[in-house]
Amino acid sequence: MHLLDRGAAPACLTHYHHGHHQWSNGVPTGPEKSQIWACLDAMQLGRCAYCEATLVPDDKHIEHFRQRSRHPAGTFDWSNLFGSCNRTNSCGKHKDSCGPYNHAHLIKPDQDDPDDYFVFVSDGTIALRAGLSPSRKERAVETLRIFNLDASHGALRQMRRLAAMGYLQTAEEFMQFAQEFDESEWLPLLDQELAATAHLPFVTVIRHALLGSRTP
């Protein structure tokens, strides 16, 4: 999970309003859903908003951050929509099976920077940032629980670990550079590496592994 930059709403959403329309088969239409997906993909680069796995056709859904059943007014609200994978043991579908919870206790990745709450460790686990206030710690713990992003034996841990593995040697090299050279000599190379990996699935664990080289 990482901070997302939400662009302008797809024009088709202006055709629908809560109280007059319901999100169901045929609403939005197929072409309109394609338009929504184009905007979601531009924001998420084709990755799940929560776990960061690549979204593939027929194995993804348009996700209402606040469920329609509990917040019907947000049914056609662009700020309430994300693209999620179809895993039932994590992400959007897991959230919708968790029962009542306070949505304000969740980290919303187009408003909150998950980097302020989490460290994605190269072994695939997710650690809480040190020094979180009680309220921020509550949000971090609740987000991991509701989206089940760090299950002890979950597949996501293994996928994140595998994603990070290919960059651990590079991270070690940058850590060595940090000890031996002035930052101005190696930081541009690190920035290039970060830019080159920005489109990848599970980018946050890769980025956190590489940024270990900047830890004092």
C-alpha positions as CSV (number, residue, x, y, z in Angstrom):
1,M,0.0,0.0,0.0
2,H,1.3,3.4,-0.9
3,L,0.1,7.0,-1.5
4,L,-2.0,7.3,-4.6
5,D,-2.6,10.5,-6.7
6,R,-6.3,10.5,-7.6
7,G,-7.0,12.3,-10.8
8,A,-10.2,13.8,-12.2
9,A,-13.4,11.8,-12.0
10,P,-14.5,9.8,-15.1
11,A,-17.3,11.8,-16.8
12,C,-19.7,8.8,-16.7
13,L,-20.1,9.1,-13.0
14,T,-21.9,12.4,-13.3
15,H,-24.8,10.5,-15.0
16,Y,-25.7,8.6,-11.8
17,H,-26.9,9.8,-8.4
18,H,-27.7,7.9,-5.2
19,G,-31.4,7.8,-4.7
20,H,-32.1,7.6,-8.4
21,H,-29.7,4.8,-9.5
22,Q,-28.3,1.6,-8.0
23,W,-24.9,0.0,-8.7
24,S,-26.0,-3.3,-10.3
25,N,-25.8,-5.3,-13.5
26,G,-25.7,-2.7,-16.3
27,V,-25.2,0.3,-14.1
28,P,-22.7,1.6,-14.8
29,T,-22.7,0.2,-18.4
30,G,-19.8,-1.9,-19.7
31,P,-18.2,1.0,-21.6
32,E,-18.7,3.3,-18.6
33,K,-16.9,0.7,-16.3
34,S,-14.1,0.6,-18.8
35,Q,-13.9,4.4,-18.5
36,I,-13.8,4.1,-14.7
37,W,-11.1,1.4,-14.9
38,A,-9.0,3.7,-17.2
39,C,-9.0,6.3,-14.4
40,L,-8.3,3.8,-11.7
41,D,-5.4,2.3,-13.7
42,A,-4.0,5.8,-14.2
43,M,-4.0,6.3,-10.4
44,Q,-2.9,2.8,-9.4
45,L,-0.7,1.8,-12.4
46,G,-2.7,-1.4,-12.8
47,R,-2.1,-2.6,-9.3
48,C,-4.4,-3.4,-6.4
49,A,-4.9,-0.3,-4.3
50,Y,-4.3,-2.3,-1.1
51,C,-1.9,-5.2,-1.7
52,E,-0.1,-3.8,-4.8
53,A,-0.4,-7.0,-6.8
54,T,-1.0,-6.7,-10.6
55,L,-4.6,-6.5,-11.5
56,V,-5.5,-8.9,-14.2
57,P,-8.7,-9.0,-16.3
58,D,-11.6,-11.1,-14.8
59,D,-9.8,-11.2,-11.5
60,K,-10.4,-7.7,-10.2
61,H,-13.3,-5.5,-9.2
62,I,-14.2,-1.8,-8.6
63,E,-14.1,-1.4,-4.9
64,H,-16.2,0.9,-2.7
65,F,-13.9,2.0,0.1
66,R,-17.0,2.7,2.2
67,Q,-19.4,-0.2,1.3
68,R,-22.6,0.6,-0.5
69,S,-24.6,-1.2,2.1
70,R,-23.3,1.1,4.9
71,H,-22.7,4.3,2.9
72,P,-25.1,4.3,-0.1
73,A,-24.5,8.0,-0.6
74,G,-20.9,7.1,-1.8
75,T,-22.0,4.6,-4.4
76,F,-21.1,6.9,-7.4
77,D,-18.6,9.1,-5.5
78,W,-15.3,8.9,-7.4
79,S,-13.3,9.5,-4.2
80,N,-14.9,6.3,-2.8
81,L,-13.7,4.0,-5.6
82,F,-10.6,2.0,-5.9
83,G,-9.5,-1.0,-8.0
84,S,-9.0,-4.2,-5.9
85,C,-7.9,-7.7,-6.6
86,N,-10.4,-10.5,-6.1
87,R,-8.6,-12.3,-3.3
88,T,-11.1,-13.3,-0.7
89,N,-8.6,-13.5,2.1
90,S,-7.3,-9.9,1.7
91,C,-8.0,-6.5,0.2
92,G,-11.5,-5.3,-0.8
93,K,-13.4,-8.6,-0.5
94,H,-11.9,-9.4,2.9
95,K,-12.8,-5.9,4.1
96,D,-16.4,-6.5,3.1
97,S,-16.5,-9.7,5.1
98,C,-15.2,-8.2,8.3
99,G,-18.5,-6.9,9.8
100,P,-19.0,-3.5,11.2
101,Y,-15.9,-1.2,11.6
102,N,-15.2,2.5,11.6
103,H,-14.0,3.6,8.1
104,A,-12.2,6.6,9.7
105,H,-9.9,4.1,11.4
106,L,-8.6,2.9,8.1
107,I,-5.7,4.4,6.1
108,K,-7.2,5.6,2.8
109,P,-4.3,5.5,0.3
110,D,-5.4,8.5,-1.8
111,Q,-5.5,10.7,1.3
112,D,-3.1,9.2,3.8
113,D,0.6,8.2,3.1
114,P,1.0,4.6,4.2
115,D,4.8,5.3,4.6
116,D,3.9,7.4,7.6
117,Y,2.5,4.2,9.3
118,F,4.3,1.2,7.9
119,V,7.7,-0.2,7.1
120,F,7.6,-3.0,4.4
121,V,10.3,-5.4,5.4
122,S,12.3,-7.3,2.8
123,D,11.2,-10.6,4.5
124,G,7.6,-9.8,3.4
125,T,6.3,-8.6,6.7
126,I,4.8,-5.2,7.5
127,A,6.1,-3.4,10.6
128,L,4.5,-0.4,12.3
129,R,6.5,2.7,12.2
130,A,8.3,3.5,15.5
131,G,6.9,6.4,17.5
132,L,3.3,6.3,16.2
133,S,0.8,8.2,18.3
134,P,-1.9,6.0,19.9
135,S,-4.5,7.1,17.3
136,R,-2.1,6.5,14.4
137,K,-1.1,3.1,15.8
138,E,-4.8,2.2,16.0
139,R,-5.3,3.1,12.4
140,A,-2.3,1.2,11.3
141,V,-3.3,-2.0,13.2
142,E,-6.9,-1.7,12.0
143,T,-5.9,-1.3,8.4
144,L,-3.7,-4.4,8.5
145,R,-6.6,-6.3,10.1
146,I,-9.4,-5.2,7.8
147,F,-7.5,-5.7,4.6
148,N,-5.5,-8.7,6.0
149,L,-2.3,-7.5,4.4
150,D,0.1,-9.1,6.9
151,A,-1.4,-12.5,7.7
152,S,1.2,-14.8,9.4
153,H,0.9,-17.5,6.7
154,G,-0.6,-15.4,4.0
155,A,0.5,-15.5,0.3
156,L,1.0,-11.8,0.3
157,R,4.0,-12.1,2.6
158,Q,5.7,-14.5,0.3
159,M,4.9,-12.4,-2.8
160,R,6.4,-9.3,-1.2
161,R,9.5,-11.3,-0.1
162,L,10.1,-12.6,-3.6
163,A,9.6,-9.0,-5.0
164,A,12.2,-7.6,-2.7
165,M,14.8,-10.4,-3.1
166,G,16.0,-9.2,-6.5
167,Y,16.9,-5.8,-5.1
168,L,18.7,-6.8,-1.8
169,Q,22.1,-6.8,-3.4
170,T,21.5,-3.5,-5.0
171,A,20.3,-2.1,-1.6
172,E,23.5,-3.4,0.0
173,E,25.6,-1.7,-2.6
174,F,23.9,1.6,-2.0
175,M,24.4,1.2,1.8
176,Q,28.1,0.7,1.0
177,F,28.1,3.8,-1.1
178,A,26.5,5.7,1.7
179,Q,29.3,4.8,4.0
180,E,32.1,5.6,1.5
181,F,31.0,8.5,-0.6
182,D,29.3,11.8,-0.4
183,E,25.5,11.6,-1.0
184,S,25.8,13.8,-4.1
185,E,27.8,11.0,-5.8
186,W,25.3,8.1,-5.3
187,L,21.9,9.6,-4.6
188,P,21.1,10.3,-8.3
189,L,21.8,6.7,-9.0
190,L,19.4,5.7,-6.2
191,D,16.7,8.0,-7.6
192,Q,17.2,6.4,-11.0
193,E,16.7,3.0,-9.5
194,L,13.6,4.1,-7.6
195,A,12.1,5.6,-10.8
196,A,12.9,2.4,-12.8
197,T,11.0,0.2,-10.3
198,A,8.0,2.6,-9.7
199,H,5.7,0.7,-12.1
200,L,6.3,-2.8,-10.6
201,P,3.9,-4.8,-8.4
202,F,4.7,-4.7,-4.7
203,V,6.7,-1.6,-5.3
204,T,6.6,-0.4,-1.7
205,V,8.7,-3.3,-0.3
206,I,11.1,-2.8,-3.2
207,R,11.3,0.9,-2.4
208,H,11.8,0.4,1.3
209,A,14.5,-2.1,0.7
210,L,16.4,0.4,-1.6
211,L,15.8,3.3,0.8
212,G,17.6,1.4,3.6
213,S,20.7,2.9,2.1
214,R,19.6,6.3,3.4
215,T,19.1,5.2,7.0
216,P,21.7,6.9,9.3
